[in-house]
Amino acid sequence: MPDLPVYECPRTTTAPNLDGTLTDPAWEAAPWTTDFVPIHDGPAPRFGTRAKLMYDDRYLYVGGLLEEPHIWSTMTEKNSKLFHENNFELFLDPDGDGLNYYEFEINPLGTIWELTLPKPYVDGGLPIDPTNLPGLRTAIHVDGTVNDPSDTDTAWSVELAVPWADLASYNEGRATPPNPGDEWRMNLMRCEWPHEVVDGAYVKGDQIEFWVWSPQGIEDMHRPDRWGVLRF
């Protein structure tokens, strides 16, 4: 397998204002990830996706920017299976053992899905669904209009504040928040479905595309040993 990507996550002295735009000055200290790539084989992503992270004493902050000329979404009920439409996903395995890891998904309407996997699906794991991190904060910004096929959009963006207090149960026996130099395992993914405009409405295609920060070498995101490194 190729070397795993590493994201050097800076500490911020100023908490960002979470409005989904990623324009708060606090984000300037956080570098962008490399552009997302296909999860395995396949053509290069049709649209750009990248993210940035930082942290303070209370939260891990995650921002995602997803280029998209036609932003559409229908799911509004929390803990719906959002991968059936376009979304942005975060995976965290703080102690890197491939067990008891956290998955988060969000769509352009701000609907979220949280779940915990005691072990990967391939090893017989069954999700603990729903998972709820009580202190989780989220924000969405749309540079365009949702569900309007008559215009061309630019992008949608995500901001998350994931509380250390709620992540501690995934990191037993280790410091949470982490100490400088600590490493967690992490991946980020974008689910993208093709679509057509038929009679003035979006019609979803039937072949999902998975674009990720750390390529898996297989079309299965639930292989934590292939996730990248989040270094604090």
C-alpha positions as CSV (number, residue, x, y, z in Angstrom):
1,M,0.0,0.0,0.0
2,P,1.2,3.6,-0.6
3,D,2.2,5.7,2.4
4,L,-0.6,7.1,4.4
5,P,-1.3,10.8,4.2
6,V,-0.6,12.8,7.3
7,Y,-2.5,16.0,8.3
8,E,-0.6,18.2,10.7
9,C,-3.5,19.6,12.8
10,P,-2.7,23.0,14.4
11,R,-4.0,24.3,17.7
12,T,-6.0,27.5,17.5
13,T,-6.1,30.2,20.1
14,T,-9.3,31.6,18.8
15,A,-12.5,29.6,18.3
16,P,-14.0,30.1,14.9
17,N,-17.5,31.5,14.4
18,L,-19.3,28.5,12.9
19,D,-21.4,29.7,10.0
20,G,-20.4,27.2,7.4
21,T,-18.3,29.6,5.3
22,L,-14.8,28.8,6.5
23,T,-14.1,32.5,6.2
24,D,-13.5,33.2,9.9
25,P,-9.9,34.4,10.4
26,A,-9.2,31.6,12.8
27,W,-9.3,29.1,9.9
28,E,-6.3,30.9,8.2
29,A,-3.9,28.9,10.5
30,A,-5.2,25.6,9.3
31,P,-3.8,24.2,6.1
32,W,-5.9,22.6,3.4
33,T,-5.8,18.8,2.9
34,T,-4.7,17.5,-0.4
35,D,-7.6,17.3,-2.9
36,F,-9.8,14.3,-2.5
37,V,-9.2,11.3,-4.8
38,P,-11.1,8.2,-5.8
39,I,-11.5,5.7,-3.0
40,H,-10.0,3.0,-5.3
41,D,-9.7,2.8,-9.1
42,G,-11.6,5.1,-11.3
43,P,-11.5,8.5,-13.0
44,A,-10.4,11.6,-11.2
45,P,-13.2,13.4,-9.3
46,R,-15.3,15.6,-11.4
47,F,-15.4,18.3,-8.8
48,G,-12.8,19.5,-6.2
49,T,-13.1,18.6,-2.5
50,R,-10.7,19.5,0.3
51,A,-10.8,20.1,4.0
52,K,-9.0,21.7,6.9
53,L,-8.9,20.9,10.7
54,M,-7.7,22.6,13.9
55,Y,-8.4,22.2,17.6
56,D,-8.5,23.9,20.9
57,D,-9.2,22.8,24.5
58,R,-12.9,22.1,23.8
59,Y,-13.3,21.0,20.2
60,L,-11.8,19.4,17.1
61,Y,-12.9,21.7,14.3
62,V,-13.4,20.3,10.8
63,G,-14.2,22.3,7.6
64,G,-15.0,20.9,4.2
65,L,-15.3,22.7,0.8
66,L,-17.2,20.8,-1.9
67,E,-17.3,22.3,-5.4
68,E,-20.7,21.5,-7.0
69,P,-22.5,23.1,-10.0
70,H,-25.8,21.6,-9.0
71,I,-26.5,21.3,-5.3
72,W,-29.5,19.1,-4.5
73,S,-30.7,17.2,-1.4
74,T,-33.9,15.8,-0.1
75,M,-33.2,14.1,3.2
76,T,-34.3,16.1,6.3
77,E,-34.7,13.5,9.0
78,K,-31.7,13.1,11.4
79,N,-29.9,9.8,11.1
80,S,-31.2,9.0,7.7
81,K,-28.8,7.0,5.5
82,L,-27.4,10.1,3.9
83,F,-25.0,8.2,1.5
84,H,-28.0,7.5,-0.7
85,E,-27.5,11.1,-1.8
86,N,-24.6,13.6,-1.9
87,N,-22.9,14.1,1.4
88,F,-19.6,14.8,3.4
89,E,-18.3,12.3,5.9
90,L,-15.8,12.2,8.7
91,F,-14.3,9.0,10.2
92,L,-12.3,9.0,13.5
93,D,-10.5,6.2,15.2
94,P,-8.6,8.0,18.0
95,D,-6.6,5.1,19.4
96,G,-6.0,3.6,16.0
97,D,-7.0,0.0,16.9
98,G,-9.6,-0.3,14.2
99,L,-12.3,-0.8,16.8
100,N,-14.9,1.5,18.4
101,Y,-14.7,4.2,15.8
102,Y,-17.0,7.2,14.9
103,E,-18.6,8.1,11.6
104,F,-20.3,11.4,10.9
105,E,-22.3,12.4,7.7
106,I,-23.9,15.6,6.7
107,N,-25.8,16.8,3.6
108,P,-26.3,20.2,2.0
109,L,-29.5,20.7,4.0
110,G,-27.6,20.3,7.2
111,T,-29.1,16.9,8.0
112,I,-26.7,14.7,10.0
113,W,-26.2,11.0,10.7
114,E,-23.9,9.7,13.4
115,L,-22.9,6.1,14.1
116,T,-20.4,4.1,16.0
117,L,-18.8,0.9,14.6
118,P,-17.5,-1.5,17.3
119,K,-15.5,-3.1,14.4
120,P,-15.5,-3.0,10.6
121,Y,-18.4,-4.5,8.7
122,V,-16.0,-7.0,7.0
123,D,-15.2,-8.4,10.5
124,G,-18.9,-8.7,11.4
125,G,-19.3,-5.3,13.0
126,L,-22.8,-3.9,13.3
127,P,-23.3,-0.2,13.7
128,I,-24.5,1.4,16.9
129,D,-27.1,3.6,15.3
130,P,-27.9,6.3,16.2
131,T,-24.9,7.6,18.0
132,N,-25.3,11.1,19.5
133,L,-22.5,13.4,20.5
134,P,-24.5,15.8,22.7
135,G,-22.1,18.7,22.2
136,L,-21.6,18.4,18.5
137,R,-22.1,21.7,16.5
138,T,-22.5,21.9,12.8
139,A,-23.0,24.6,10.1
140,I,-23.6,24.6,6.4
141,H,-23.2,27.3,3.8
142,V,-24.4,27.0,0.2
143,D,-22.8,29.2,-2.5
144,G,-25.8,28.9,-4.8
145,T,-29.2,27.5,-4.4
146,V,-30.3,24.0,-3.3
147,N,-32.7,22.1,-5.5
148,D,-32.9,24.7,-8.3
149,P,-31.8,23.0,-11.6
150,S,-32.3,26.3,-13.5
151,D,-29.1,27.8,-12.3
152,T,-25.4,26.9,-11.8
153,D,-24.1,26.7,-8.3
154,T,-20.5,27.0,-7.1
155,A,-20.0,24.9,-3.9
156,W,-21.3,24.0,-0.5
157,S,-19.2,24.0,2.7
158,V,-19.3,22.4,6.1
159,E,-18.0,23.4,9.5
160,L,-18.0,21.0,12.5
161,A,-17.0,21.4,16.1
162,V,-16.6,18.0,17.6
163,P,-16.3,18.1,21.4
164,W,-13.4,16.3,23.1
165,A,-15.7,15.4,26.0
166,D,-17.8,13.3,23.7
167,L,-14.9,11.7,21.9
168,A,-13.2,10.5,25.1
169,S,-15.1,7.3,25.0
170,Y,-13.4,6.4,21.7
171,N,-10.0,7.0,23.2
172,E,-9.9,5.3,26.6
173,G,-6.6,5.3,28.3
174,R,-5.2,8.2,26.2
175,A,-5.4,12.0,26.5
176,T,-8.5,13.6,25.2
177,P,-8.0,16.4,24.1
178,P,-4.7,15.0,22.7
179,N,-1.3,16.0,23.6
180,P,1.0,17.7,21.0
181,G,2.5,14.9,18.9
182,D,-0.4,12.5,19.5
183,E,-1.7,10.7,16.4
184,W,-5.2,9.6,15.5
185,R,-6.5,7.7,12.5
186,M,-8.9,9.7,10.3
187,N,-10.5,9.7,6.9
188,L,-12.8,12.1,5.1
189,M,-15.1,11.1,2.3
190,R,-17.5,12.7,-0.2
191,C,-20.4,10.7,-1.7
192,E,-21.3,12.0,-5.1
193,W,-24.2,10.8,-7.3
194,P,-24.6,11.7,-11.0
195,H,-27.8,13.4,-12.0
196,E,-29.7,14.7,-15.0
197,V,-32.2,17.5,-15.3
198,V,-35.5,16.0,-16.7
199,D,-38.5,18.2,-17.1
200,G,-37.0,20.9,-14.9
201,A,-36.2,18.5,-12.0
202,Y,-33.1,16.6,-10.8
203,V,-33.1,12.8,-11.5
204,K,-30.4,10.9,-9.6
205,G,-28.2,8.4,-11.5
206,D,-27.5,4.9,-10.3
207,Q,-23.7,4.8,-9.9
208,I,-22.3,6.5,-6.7
209,E,-18.7,7.9,-6.7
210,F,-16.6,7.9,-3.5
211,W,-14.0,10.6,-3.2
212,V,-11.7,10.5,-0.2
213,W,-8.7,12.1,1.5
214,S,-6.9,8.8,2.1
215,P,-7.4,6.3,-0.7
216,Q,-8.5,2.8,0.5
217,G,-7.3,0.6,-2.3
218,I,-10.7,-1.0,-2.2
219,E,-14.3,0.3,-2.4
220,D,-14.8,0.0,1.3
221,M,-14.4,3.0,3.7
222,H,-14.6,0.7,6.7
223,R,-10.9,-0.4,6.7
224,P,-9.5,1.9,9.4
225,D,-6.0,0.5,8.9
226,R,-6.0,2.4,5.5
227,W,-7.1,5.7,6.9
228,G,-4.7,8.6,7.1
229,V,-3.0,10.1,10.2
230,L,-4.3,13.1,12.1
231,R,-1.3,14.4,14.0
232,F,-1.8,17.1,16.7
